[in-house]
Amino acid sequence: MKKLLQGEALEKRAIELGCDIQGDPITRSSSGRHSRADDSKLQKRVIEAERSIRESRIWIFAFFSACASIISAITAIIAVISD
């Protein structure tokens, strides 16, 4: 299993993936400013973003596999008909 990032490395990776790095909403913050989310919340967000990217890549692979299967089936039908 891949080691979970922490601190600055985690924040940098979250920004690269486009994750929200903010903590509690401003209406709940006592200082009136957004604080950075704690590492555990940020790790969950990064893991979800990476999973989403992986799933989108798998979908593309499945699509091309289905296309190859259709082409193979058509070729087999043509081979049977032309005999």
PDB file of N, CA, C and O in Angstrom:
ATOM      1  N   MET A   1       0.839  -1.183   0.000  1.00  0.00           N
ATOM      2  CA  MET A   1       0.000   0.000   0.000  1.00  0.00           C
ATOM      3  C   MET A   1       0.884   1.246   0.000  1.00  0.00           C
ATOM      4  O   MET A   1       1.918   1.295   0.665  1.00  0.00           O
ATOM      5  N   LYS A   2       0.461   2.223  -0.742  1.00  0.00           N
ATOM      6  CA  LYS A   2       1.211   3.463  -0.870  1.00  0.00           C
ATOM      7  C   LYS A   2       1.155   4.262   0.439  1.00  0.00           C
ATOM      8  O   LYS A   2       0.106   4.347   1.077  1.00  0.00           O
ATOM      9  N   LYS A   3       2.280   4.839   0.825  1.00  0.00           N
ATOM     10  CA  LYS A   3       2.347   5.636   2.045  1.00  0.00           C
ATOM     11  C   LYS A   3       1.513   6.909   1.880  1.00  0.00           C
ATOM     12  O   LYS A   3       1.573   7.570   0.843  1.00  0.00           O
ATOM     13  N   LEU A   4       0.738   7.243   2.909  1.00  0.00           N
ATOM     14  CA  LEU A   4      -0.087   8.449   2.858  1.00  0.00           C
ATOM     15  C   LEU A   4       0.771   9.690   3.066  1.00  0.00           C
ATOM     16  O   LEU A   4       1.642   9.723   3.936  1.00  0.00           O
ATOM     17  N   LEU A   5       0.512  10.696   2.264  1.00  0.00           N
ATOM     18  CA  LEU A   5       1.243  11.950   2.380  1.00  0.00           C
ATOM     19  C   LEU A   5       0.788  12.717   3.612  1.00  0.00           C
ATOM     20  O   LEU A   5      -0.316  12.509   4.113  1.00  0.00           O
ATOM     21  N   GLN A   6       1.649  13.605   4.094  1.00  0.00           N
ATOM     22  CA  GLN A   6       1.312  14.438   5.240  1.00  0.00           C
ATOM     23  C   GLN A   6       1.909  15.821   5.047  1.00  0.00           C
ATOM     24  O   GLN A   6       2.843  16.002   4.266  1.00  0.00           O
ATOM     25  N   GLY A   7       1.366  16.788   5.758  1.00  0.00           N
ATOM     26  CA  GLY A   7       1.917  18.134   5.789  1.00  0.00           C
ATOM     27  C   GLY A   7       1.929  18.835   4.445  1.00  0.00           C
ATOM     28  O   GLY A   7       0.940  18.832   3.712  1.00  0.00           O
ATOM     29  N   GLU A   8       3.074  19.439   4.137  1.00  0.00           N
ATOM     30  CA  GLU A   8       3.221  20.223   2.907  1.00  0.00           C
ATOM     31  C   GLU A   8       3.063  19.379   1.647  1.00  0.00           C
ATOM     32  O   GLU A   8       2.464  19.823   0.668  1.00  0.00           O
ATOM     33  N   ALA A   9       3.602  18.161   1.676  1.00  0.00           N
ATOM     34  CA  ALA A   9       3.486  17.281   0.511  1.00  0.00           C
ATOM     35  C   ALA A   9       2.028  16.943   0.234  1.00  0.00           C
ATOM     36  O   ALA A   9       1.606  16.886  -0.921  1.00  0.00           O
ATOM     37  N   LEU A  10       1.262  16.720   1.294  1.00  0.00           N
ATOM     38  CA  LEU A  10      -0.160  16.420   1.157  1.00  0.00           C
ATOM     39  C   LEU A  10      -0.904  17.622   0.587  1.00  0.00           C
ATOM     40  O   LEU A  10      -1.738  17.476  -0.307  1.00  0.00           O
ATOM     41  N   GLU A  11      -0.604  18.804   1.102  1.00  0.00           N
ATOM     42  CA  GLU A  11      -1.255  20.027   0.623  1.00  0.00           C
ATOM     43  C   GLU A  11      -0.921  20.268  -0.850  1.00  0.00           C
ATOM     44  O   GLU A  11      -1.796  20.640  -1.632  1.00  0.00           O
ATOM     45  N   LYS A  12       0.331  20.059  -1.227  1.00  0.00           N
ATOM     46  CA  LYS A  12       0.754  20.254  -2.618  1.00  0.00           C
ATOM     47  C   LYS A  12       0.017  19.284  -3.544  1.00  0.00           C
ATOM     48  O   LYS A  12      -0.466  19.681  -4.604  1.00  0.00           O
ATOM     49  N   ARG A  13      -0.067  18.009  -3.140  1.00  0.00           N
ATOM     50  CA  ARG A  13      -0.756  16.998  -3.962  1.00  0.00           C
ATOM     51  C   ARG A  13      -2.243  17.324  -4.077  1.00  0.00           C
ATOM     52  O   ARG A  13      -2.831  17.149  -5.144  1.00  0.00           O
ATOM     53  N   ALA A  14      -2.852  17.793  -2.997  1.00  0.00           N
ATOM     54  CA  ALA A  14      -4.271  18.160  -3.018  1.00  0.00           C
ATOM     55  C   ALA A  14      -4.516  19.306  -3.993  1.00  0.00           C
ATOM     56  O   ALA A  14      -5.504  19.300  -4.726  1.00  0.00           O
ATOM     57  N   ILE A  15      -3.628  20.278  -4.002  1.00  0.00           N
ATOM     58  CA  ILE A  15      -3.761  21.409  -4.925  1.00  0.00           C
ATOM     59  C   ILE A  15      -3.581  20.938  -6.361  1.00  0.00           C
ATOM     60  O   ILE A  15      -4.306  21.387  -7.250  1.00  0.00           O
ATOM     61  N   GLU A  16      -2.619  20.034  -6.607  1.00  0.00           N
ATOM     62  CA  GLU A  16      -2.410  19.488  -7.958  1.00  0.00           C
ATOM     63  C   GLU A  16      -3.664  18.797  -8.480  1.00  0.00           C
ATOM     64  O   GLU A  16      -3.994  18.896  -9.662  1.00  0.00           O
ATOM     65  N   LEU A  17      -4.359  18.093  -7.583  1.00  0.00           N
ATOM     66  CA  LEU A  17      -5.561  17.352  -7.978  1.00  0.00           C
ATOM     67  C   LEU A  17      -6.812  18.230  -8.001  1.00  0.00           C
ATOM     68  O   LEU A  17      -7.867  17.797  -8.463  1.00  0.00           O
ATOM     69  N   GLY A  18      -6.696  19.453  -7.508  1.00  0.00           N
ATOM     70  CA  GLY A  18      -7.837  20.355  -7.489  1.00  0.00           C
ATOM     71  C   GLY A  18      -8.768  20.139  -6.311  1.00  0.00           C
ATOM     72  O   GLY A  18      -9.940  20.511  -6.367  1.00  0.00           O
ATOM     73  N   CYS A  19      -8.256  19.540  -5.244  1.00  0.00           N
ATOM     74  CA  CYS A  19      -9.069  19.299  -4.051  1.00  0.00           C
ATOM     75  C   CYS A  19      -9.205  20.582  -3.231  1.00  0.00           C
ATOM     76  O   CYS A  19      -8.333  21.450  -3.256  1.00  0.00           O
ATOM     77  N   ASP A  20     -10.308  20.676  -2.512  1.00  0.00           N
ATOM     78  CA  ASP A  20     -10.506  21.784  -1.585  1.00  0.00           C
ATOM     79  C   ASP A  20      -9.648  21.526  -0.356  1.00  0.00           C
ATOM     80  O   ASP A  20      -9.794  20.488   0.291  1.00  0.00           O
ATOM     81  N   ILE A  21      -8.767  22.441  -0.028  1.00  0.00           N
ATOM     82  CA  ILE A  21      -7.886  22.237   1.118  1.00  0.00           C
ATOM     83  C   ILE A  21      -8.374  22.976   2.358  1.00  0.00           C
ATOM     84  O   ILE A  21      -7.713  22.941   3.396  1.00  0.00           O
ATOM     85  N   GLN A  22      -9.505  23.633   2.266  1.00  0.00           N
ATOM     86  CA  GLN A  22     -10.026  24.395   3.390  1.00  0.00           C
ATOM     87  C   GLN A  22     -10.667  23.491   4.426  1.00  0.00           C
ATOM     88  O   GLN A  22     -11.152  22.404   4.112  1.00  0.00           O
ATOM     89  N   GLY A  23     -10.660  23.954   5.651  1.00  0.00           N
ATOM     90  CA  GLY A  23     -11.270  23.211   6.747  1.00  0.00           C
ATOM     91  C   GLY A  23     -12.742  23.538   6.881  1.00  0.00           C
ATOM     92  O   GLY A  23     -13.502  23.420   5.919  1.00  0.00           O
ATOM     93  N   ASP A  24     -13.143  23.947   8.065  1.00  0.00           N
ATOM     94  CA  ASP A  24     -14.548  24.261   8.336  1.00  0.00           C
ATOM     95  C   ASP A  24     -15.009  25.454   7.514  1.00  0.00           C
ATOM     96  O   ASP A  24     -14.204  26.325   7.182  1.00  0.00           O
ATOM     97  N   PRO A  25     -16.305  25.506   7.179  1.00  0.00           N
ATOM     98  CA  PRO A  25     -16.829  26.681   6.475  1.00  0.00           C
ATOM     99  C   PRO A  25     -16.618  27.951   7.292  1.00  0.00           C
ATOM    100  O   PRO A  25     -16.551  27.898   8.520  1.00  0.00           O
ATOM    101  N   ILE A  26     -16.515  29.082   6.619  1.00  0.00           N
ATOM    102  CA  ILE A  26     -16.213  30.354   7.287  1.00  0.00           C
ATOM    103  C   ILE A  26     -17.263  30.709   8.342  1.00  0.00           C
ATOM    104  O   ILE A  26     -16.946  31.380   9.324  1.00  0.00           O
ATOM    105  N   THR A  27     -18.488  30.274   8.152  1.00  0.00           N
ATOM    106  CA  THR A  27     -19.541  30.586   9.124  1.00  0.00           C
ATOM    107  C   THR A  27     -19.319  29.861  10.447  1.00  0.00           C
ATOM    108  O   THR A  27     -19.868  30.279  11.467  1.00  0.00           O
ATOM    109  N   ARG A  28     -18.533  28.791  10.458  1.00  0.00           N
ATOM    110  CA  ARG A  28     -18.267  28.049  11.683  1.00  0.00           C
ATOM    111  C   ARG A  28     -16.930  28.415  12.303  1.00  0.00           C
ATOM    112  O   ARG A  28     -16.663  28.049  13.448  1.00  0.00           O
ATOM    113  N   SER A  29     -16.099  29.119  11.582  1.00  0.00           N
ATOM    114  CA  SER A  29     -14.770  29.443  12.069  1.00  0.00           C
ATOM    115  C   SER A  29     -14.845  30.601  13.062  1.00  0.00           C
ATOM    116  O   SER A  29     -15.459  31.628  12.775  1.00  0.00           O
ATOM    117  N   SER A  30     -14.233  30.440  14.207  1.00  0.00           N
ATOM    118  CA  SER A  30     -14.271  31.490  15.224  1.00  0.00           C
ATOM    119  C   SER A  30     -13.444  32.703  14.818  1.00  0.00           C
ATOM    120  O   SER A  30     -13.746  33.818  15.246  1.00  0.00           O
ATOM    121  N   SER A  31     -12.428  32.519  14.017  1.00  0.00           N
ATOM    122  CA  SER A  31     -11.579  33.629  13.607  1.00  0.00           C
ATOM    123  C   SER A  31     -12.132  34.358  12.388  1.00  0.00           C
ATOM    124  O   SER A  31     -11.680  35.456  12.063  1.00  0.00           O
ATOM    125  N   GLY A  32     -13.110  33.754  11.709  1.00  0.00           N
ATOM    126  CA  GLY A  32     -13.652  34.371  10.509  1.00  0.00           C
ATOM    127  C   GLY A  32     -12.824  34.094   9.275  1.00  0.00           C
ATOM    128  O   GLY A  32     -13.109  34.632   8.205  1.00  0.00           O
ATOM    129  N   ARG A  33     -11.805  33.266   9.404  1.00  0.00           N
ATOM    130  CA  ARG A  33     -10.965  32.892   8.264  1.00  0.00           C
ATOM    131  C   ARG A  33     -11.025  31.390   8.069  1.00  0.00           C
ATOM    132  O   ARG A  33     -11.331  30.636   8.993  1.00  0.00           O
ATOM    133  N   HIS A  34     -10.731  30.977   6.872  1.00  0.00           N
ATOM    134  CA  HIS A  34     -10.673  29.547   6.604  1.00  0.00           C
ATOM    135  C   HIS A  34      -9.340  28.996   7.090  1.00  0.00           C
ATOM    136  O   HIS A  34      -8.291  29.601   6.868  1.00  0.00           O
ATOM    137  N   SER A  35      -9.388  27.868   7.740  1.00  0.00           N
ATOM    138  CA  SER A  35      -8.141  27.189   8.102  1.00  0.00           C
ATOM    139  C   SER A  35      -7.978  25.986   7.186  1.00  0.00           C
ATOM    140  O   SER A  35      -8.941  25.517   6.579  1.00  0.00           O
ATOM    141  N   ARG A  36      -6.765  25.499   7.095  1.00  0.00           N
ATOM    142  CA  ARG A  36      -6.532  24.317   6.270  1.00  0.00           C
ATOM    143  C   ARG A  36      -7.147  23.116   6.967  1.00  0.00           C
ATOM    144  O   ARG A  36      -7.102  22.999   8.192  1.00  0.00           O
ATOM    145  N   ALA A  37      -7.721  22.226   6.168  1.00  0.00           N
ATOM    146  CA  ALA A  37      -8.305  21.006   6.711  1.00  0.00           C
ATOM    147  C   ALA A  37      -7.209  20.162   7.353  1.00  0.00           C
ATOM    148  O   ALA A  37      -6.052  20.211   6.934  1.00  0.00           O
ATOM    149  N   ASP A  38      -7.575  19.397   8.360  1.00  0.00           N
ATOM    150  CA  ASP A  38      -6.567  18.542   8.983  1.00  0.00           C
ATOM    151  C   ASP A  38      -6.151  17.438   8.009  1.00  0.00           C
ATOM    152  O   ASP A  38      -6.841  17.158   7.029  1.00  0.00           O
ATOM    153  N   ASP A  39      -5.012  16.822   8.305  1.00  0.00           N
ATOM    154  CA  ASP A  39      -4.422  15.852   7.371  1.00  0.00           C
ATOM    155  C   ASP A  39      -5.358  14.696   7.043  1.00  0.00           C
ATOM    156  O   ASP A  39      -5.408  14.256   5.894  1.00  0.00           O
ATOM    157  N   SER A  40      -6.094  14.197   8.021  1.00  0.00           N
ATOM    158  CA  SER A  40      -6.949  13.039   7.751  1.00  0.00           C
ATOM    159  C   SER A  40      -8.048  13.373   6.746  1.00  0.00           C
ATOM    160  O   SER A  40      -8.345  12.569   5.862  1.00  0.00           O
ATOM    161  N   LYS A  41      -8.654  14.556   6.875  1.00  0.00           N
ATOM    162  CA  LYS A  41      -9.689  14.965   5.910  1.00  0.00           C
ATOM    163  C   LYS A  41      -9.082  15.194   4.532  1.00  0.00           C
ATOM    164  O   LYS A  41      -9.655  14.810   3.513  1.00  0.00           O
ATOM    165  N   LEU A  42      -7.924  15.821   4.519  1.00  0.00           N
ATOM    166  CA  LEU A  42      -7.250  16.104   3.254  1.00  0.00           C
ATOM    167  C   LEU A  42      -6.797  14.806   2.576  1.00  0.00           C
ATOM    168  O   LEU A  42      -6.860  14.696   1.352  1.00  0.00           O
ATOM    169  N   GLN A  43      -6.345  13.835   3.354  1.00  0.00           N
ATOM    170  CA  GLN A  43      -5.954  12.544   2.794  1.00  0.00           C
ATOM    171  C   GLN A  43      -7.146  11.848   2.143  1.00  0.00           C
ATOM    172  O   GLN A  43      -7.014  11.259   1.071  1.00  0.00           O
ATOM    173  N   LYS A  44      -8.309  11.917   2.792  1.00  0.00           N
ATOM    174  CA  LYS A  44      -9.522  11.323   2.214  1.00  0.00           C
ATOM    175  C   LYS A  44      -9.876  12.000   0.895  1.00  0.00           C
ATOM    176  O   LYS A  44     -10.248  11.327  -0.066  1.00  0.00           O
ATOM    177  N   ARG A  45      -9.762  13.312   0.844  1.00  0.00           N
ATOM    178  CA  ARG A  45     -10.072  14.048  -0.389  1.00  0.00           C
ATOM    179  C   ARG A  45      -9.108  13.680  -1.512  1.00  0.00           C
ATOM    180  O   ARG A  45      -9.519  13.507  -2.659  1.00  0.00           O
ATOM    181  N   VAL A  46      -7.832  13.562  -1.180  1.00  0.00           N
ATOM    182  CA  VAL A  46      -6.820  13.203  -2.179  1.00  0.00           C
ATOM    183  C   VAL A  46      -7.058  11.778  -2.676  1.00  0.00           C
ATOM    184  O   VAL A  46      -6.980  11.519  -3.877  1.00  0.00           O
ATOM    185  N   ILE A  47      -7.346  10.858  -1.762  1.00  0.00           N
ATOM    186  CA  ILE A  47      -7.608   9.468  -2.146  1.00  0.00           C
ATOM    187  C   ILE A  47      -8.817   9.395  -3.073  1.00  0.00           C
ATOM    188  O   ILE A  47      -8.783   8.674  -4.071  1.00  0.00           O
ATOM    189  N   GLU A  48      -9.879  10.123  -2.762  1.00  0.00           N
ATOM    190  CA  GLU A  48     -11.075  10.134  -3.612  1.00  0.00           C
ATOM    191  C   GLU A  48     -10.786  10.722  -4.987  1.00  0.00           C
ATOM    192  O   GLU A  48     -11.273  10.212  -5.997  1.00  0.00           O
ATOM    193  N   ALA A  49     -10.000  11.789  -5.031  1.00  0.00           N
ATOM    194  CA  ALA A  49      -9.656  12.405  -6.320  1.00  0.00           C
ATOM    195  C   ALA A  49      -8.814  11.448  -7.166  1.00  0.00           C
ATOM    196  O   ALA A  49      -9.041  11.318  -8.368  1.00  0.00           O
ATOM    197  N   GLU A  50      -7.842  10.779  -6.540  1.00  0.00           N
ATOM    198  CA  GLU A  50      -7.019   9.820  -7.280  1.00  0.00           C
ATOM    199  C   GLU A  50      -7.850   8.633  -7.760  1.00  0.00           C
ATOM    200  O   GLU A  50      -7.637   8.129  -8.862  1.00  0.00           O
ATOM    201  N   ARG A  51      -8.798   8.187  -6.931  1.00  0.00           N
ATOM    202  CA  ARG A  51      -9.677   7.085  -7.324  1.00  0.00           C
ATOM    203  C   ARG A  51     -10.529   7.487  -8.523  1.00  0.00           C
ATOM    204  O   ARG A  51     -10.730   6.694  -9.443  1.00  0.00           O
ATOM    205  N   SER A  52     -11.021   8.698  -8.509  1.00  0.00           N
ATOM    206  CA  SER A  52     -11.843   9.190  -9.617  1.00  0.00           C
ATOM    207  C   SER A  52     -11.055   9.216 -10.921  1.00  0.00           C
ATOM    208  O   SER A  52     -11.572   8.841 -11.973  1.00  0.00           O
ATOM    209  N   ILE A  53      -9.818   9.654 -10.851  1.00  0.00           N
ATOM    210  CA  ILE A  53      -8.955   9.691 -12.041  1.00  0.00           C
ATOM    211  C   ILE A  53      -8.712   8.269 -12.556  1.00  0.00           C
ATOM    212  O   ILE A  53      -8.787   8.015 -13.758  1.00  0.00           O
ATOM    213  N   ARG A  54      -8.420   7.343 -11.629  1.00  0.00           N
ATOM    214  CA  ARG A  54      -8.207   5.941 -12.022  1.00  0.00           C
ATOM    215  C   ARG A  54      -9.450   5.352 -12.681  1.00  0.00           C
ATOM    216  O   ARG A  54      -9.351   4.665 -13.697  1.00  0.00           O
ATOM    217  N   GLU A  55     -10.620   5.622 -12.105  1.00  0.00           N
ATOM    218  CA  GLU A  55     -11.860   5.085 -12.657  1.00  0.00           C
ATOM    219  C   GLU A  55     -12.141   5.632 -14.044  1.00  0.00           C
ATOM    220  O   GLU A  55     -12.648   4.907 -14.901  1.00  0.00           O
ATOM    221  N   SER A  56     -11.823   6.890 -14.280  1.00  0.00           N
ATOM    222  CA  SER A  56     -12.054   7.447 -15.608  1.00  0.00           C
ATOM    223  C   SER A  56     -11.126   6.795 -16.636  1.00  0.00           C
ATOM    224  O   SER A  56     -11.512   6.600 -17.788  1.00  0.00           O
ATOM    225  N   ARG A  57      -9.916   6.464 -16.223  1.00  0.00           N
ATOM    226  CA  ARG A  57      -8.985   5.777 -17.129  1.00  0.00           C
ATOM    227  C   ARG A  57      -9.466   4.355 -17.411  1.00  0.00           C
ATOM    228  O   ARG A  57      -9.348   3.876 -18.539  1.00  0.00           O
ATOM    229  N   ILE A  58      -9.997   3.688 -16.415  1.00  0.00           N
ATOM    230  CA  ILE A  58     -10.507   2.330 -16.595  1.00  0.00           C
ATOM    231  C   ILE A  58     -11.695   2.341 -17.541  1.00  0.00           C
ATOM    232  O   ILE A  58     -11.838   1.432 -18.359  1.00  0.00           O
ATOM    233  N   TRP A  59     -12.552   3.357 -17.446  1.00  0.00           N
ATOM    234  CA  TRP A  59     -13.709   3.467 -18.331  1.00  0.00           C
ATOM    235  C   TRP A  59     -13.257   3.556 -19.787  1.00  0.00           C
ATOM    236  O   TRP A  59     -13.849   2.913 -20.654  1.00  0.00           O
ATOM    237  N   ILE A  60     -12.235   4.331 -20.062  1.00  0.00           N
ATOM    238  CA  ILE A  60     -11.720   4.464 -21.431  1.00  0.00           C
ATOM    239  C   ILE A  60     -11.189   3.121 -21.925  1.00  0.00           C
ATOM    240  O   ILE A  60     -11.437   2.733 -23.067  1.00  0.00           O
ATOM    241  N   PHE A  61     -10.460   2.412 -21.064  1.00  0.00           N
ATOM    242  CA  PHE A  61      -9.936   1.090 -21.426  1.00  0.00           C
ATOM    243  C   PHE A  61     -11.080   0.126 -21.735  1.00  0.00           C
ATOM    244  O   PHE A  61     -11.013  -0.625 -22.707  1.00  0.00           O
ATOM    245  N   ALA A  62     -12.124   0.144 -20.916  1.00  0.00           N
ATOM    246  CA  ALA A  62     -13.278  -0.734 -21.142  1.00  0.00           C
ATOM    247  C   ALA A  62     -13.975  -0.397 -22.455  1.00  0.00           C
ATOM    248  O   ALA A  62     -14.427  -1.296 -23.164  1.00  0.00           O
ATOM    249  N   PHE A  63     -14.064   0.873 -22.782  1.00  0.00           N
ATOM    250  CA  PHE A  63     -14.691   1.292 -24.032  1.00  0.00           C
ATOM    251  C   PHE A  63     -13.927   0.735 -25.237  1.00  0.00           C
ATOM    252  O   PHE A  63     -14.531   0.178 -26.154  1.00  0.00           O
ATOM    253  N   PHE A  64     -12.613   0.884 -25.234  1.00  0.00           N
ATOM    254  CA  PHE A  64     -11.815   0.377 -26.350  1.00  0.00           C
ATOM    255  C   PHE A  64     -11.842  -1.153 -26.417  1.00  0.00           C
ATOM    256  O   PHE A  64     -11.796  -1.726 -27.506  1.00  0.00           O
ATOM    257  N   SER A  65     -11.914  -1.804 -25.276  1.00  0.00           N
ATOM    258  CA  SER A  65     -12.040  -3.260 -25.269  1.00  0.00           C
ATOM    259  C   SER A  65     -13.356  -3.695 -25.898  1.00  0.00           C
ATOM    260  O   SER A  65     -13.396  -4.671 -26.648  1.00  0.00           O
ATOM    261  N   ALA A  66     -14.427  -2.979 -25.599  1.00  0.00           N
ATOM    262  CA  ALA A  66     -15.727  -3.296 -26.192  1.00  0.00           C
ATOM    263  C   ALA A  66     -15.689  -3.092 -27.707  1.00  0.00           C
ATOM    264  O   ALA A  66     -16.232  -3.902 -28.458  1.00  0.00           O
ATOM    265  N   CYS A  67     -15.057  -2.027 -28.149  1.00  0.00           N
ATOM    266  CA  CYS A  67     -14.923  -1.775 -29.596  1.00  0.00           C
ATOM    267  C   CYS A  67     -14.138  -2.900 -30.268  1.00  0.00           C
ATOM    268  O   CYS A  67     -14.508  -3.355 -31.350  1.00  0.00           O
ATOM    269  N   ALA A  68     -13.065  -3.344 -29.636  1.00  0.00           N
ATOM    270  CA  ALA A  68     -12.269  -4.441 -30.195  1.00  0.00           C
ATOM    271  C   ALA A  68     -13.098  -5.723 -30.267  1.00  0.00           C
ATOM    272  O   ALA A  68     -12.971  -6.488 -31.223  1.00  0.00           O
ATOM    273  N   SER A  69     -13.940  -5.960 -29.270  1.00  0.00           N
ATOM    274  CA  SER A  69     -14.794  -7.147 -29.283  1.00  0.00           C
ATOM    275  C   SER A  69     -15.803  -7.091 -30.418  1.00  0.00           C
ATOM    276  O   SER A  69     -16.067  -8.104 -31.066  1.00  0.00           O
ATOM    277  N   ILE A  70     -16.362  -5.930 -30.662  1.00  0.00           N
ATOM    278  CA  ILE A  70     -17.325  -5.767 -31.759  1.00  0.00           C
ATOM    279  C   ILE A  70     -16.639  -6.015 -33.098  1.00  0.00           C
ATOM    280  O   ILE A  70     -17.179  -6.713 -33.956  1.00  0.00           O
ATOM    281  N   ILE A  71     -15.463  -5.450 -33.275  1.00  0.00           N
ATOM    282  CA  ILE A  71     -14.716  -5.653 -34.528  1.00  0.00           C
ATOM    283  C   ILE A  71     -14.380  -7.132 -34.711  1.00  0.00           C
ATOM    284  O   ILE A  71     -14.475  -7.656 -35.821  1.00  0.00           O
ATOM    285  N   SER A  72     -13.994  -7.796 -33.645  1.00  0.00           N
ATOM    286  CA  SER A  72     -13.683  -9.223 -33.707  1.00  0.00           C
ATOM    287  C   SER A  72     -14.922 -10.037 -34.080  1.00  0.00           C
ATOM    288  O   SER A  72     -14.840 -10.966 -34.884  1.00  0.00           O
ATOM    289  N   ALA A  73     -16.055  -9.690 -33.501  1.00  0.00           N
ATOM    290  CA  ALA A  73     -17.291 -10.414 -33.815  1.00  0.00           C
ATOM    291  C   ALA A  73     -17.698 -10.210 -35.275  1.00  0.00           C
ATOM    292  O   ALA A  73     -18.116 -11.155 -35.945  1.00  0.00           O
ATOM    293  N   ILE A  74     -17.578  -8.998 -35.754  1.00  0.00           N
ATOM    294  CA  ILE A  74     -17.916  -8.711 -37.155  1.00  0.00           C
ATOM    295  C   ILE A  74     -16.982  -9.481 -38.090  1.00  0.00           C
ATOM    296  O   ILE A  74     -17.422 -10.041 -39.094  1.00  0.00           O
ATOM    297  N   THR A  75     -15.697  -9.503 -37.753  1.00  0.00           N
ATOM    298  CA  THR A  75     -14.735 -10.259 -38.568  1.00  0.00           C
ATOM    299  C   THR A  75     -15.073 -11.738 -38.581  1.00  0.00           C
ATOM    300  O   THR A  75     -14.983 -12.381 -39.627  1.00  0.00           O
ATOM    301  N   ALA A  76     -15.460 -12.287 -37.439  1.00  0.00           N
ATOM    302  CA  ALA A  76     -15.822 -13.707 -37.384  1.00  0.00           C
ATOM    303  C   ALA A  76     -17.066 -13.999 -38.206  1.00  0.00           C
ATOM    304  O   ALA A  76     -17.132 -15.025 -38.883  1.00  0.00           O
ATOM    305  N   ILE A  77     -18.052 -13.113 -38.157  1.00  0.00           N
ATOM    306  CA  ILE A  77     -19.275 -13.290 -38.953  1.00  0.00           C
ATOM    307  C   ILE A  77     -18.955 -13.262 -40.437  1.00  0.00           C
ATOM    308  O   ILE A  77     -19.457 -14.079 -41.208  1.00  0.00           O
ATOM    309  N   ILE A  78     -18.116 -12.315 -40.829  1.00  0.00           N
ATOM    310  CA  ILE A  78     -17.726 -12.215 -42.248  1.00  0.00           C
ATOM    311  C   ILE A  78     -16.965 -13.474 -42.680  1.00  0.00           C
ATOM    312  O   ILE A  78     -17.166 -13.961 -43.793  1.00  0.00           O
ATOM    313  N   ALA A  79     -16.110 -13.996 -41.830  1.00  0.00           N
ATOM    314  CA  ALA A  79     -15.361 -15.214 -42.172  1.00  0.00           C
ATOM    315  C   ALA A  79     -16.290 -16.408 -42.329  1.00  0.00           C
ATOM    316  O   ALA A  79     -16.084 -17.241 -43.212  1.00  0.00           O
ATOM    317  N   VAL A  80     -17.307 -16.500 -41.487  1.00  0.00           N
ATOM    318  CA  VAL A  80     -18.255 -17.614 -41.577  1.00  0.00           C
ATOM    319  C   VAL A  80     -19.119 -17.479 -42.834  1.00  0.00           C
ATOM    320  O   VAL A  80     -19.372 -18.467 -43.523  1.00  0.00           O
ATOM    321  N   ILE A  81     -19.561 -16.284 -43.124  1.00  0.00           N
ATOM    322  CA  ILE A  81     -20.426 -16.065 -44.291  1.00  0.00           C
ATOM    323  C   ILE A  81     -19.668 -16.301 -45.595  1.00  0.00           C
ATOM    324  O   ILE A  81     -20.235 -16.852 -46.539  1.00  0.00           O
ATOM    325  N   SER A  82     -18.406 -15.899 -45.666  1.00  0.00           N
ATOM    326  CA  SER A  82     -17.669 -16.021 -46.910  1.00  0.00           C
ATOM    327  C   SER A  82     -17.168 -17.434 -47.193  1.00  0.00           C
ATOM    328  O   SER A  82     -16.654 -17.690 -48.282  1.00  0.00           O
ATOM    329  N   ASP A  83     -17.303 -18.351 -46.249  1.00  0.00           N
ATOM    330  CA  ASP A  83     -16.894 -19.744 -46.514  1.00  0.00           C
ATOM    331  C   ASP A  83     -17.856 -20.406 -47.388  1.00  0.00           C
ATOM    332  O   ASP A  83     -17.682 -21.578 -47.721  1.00  0.00           O
TER     333      ASP A  83
END
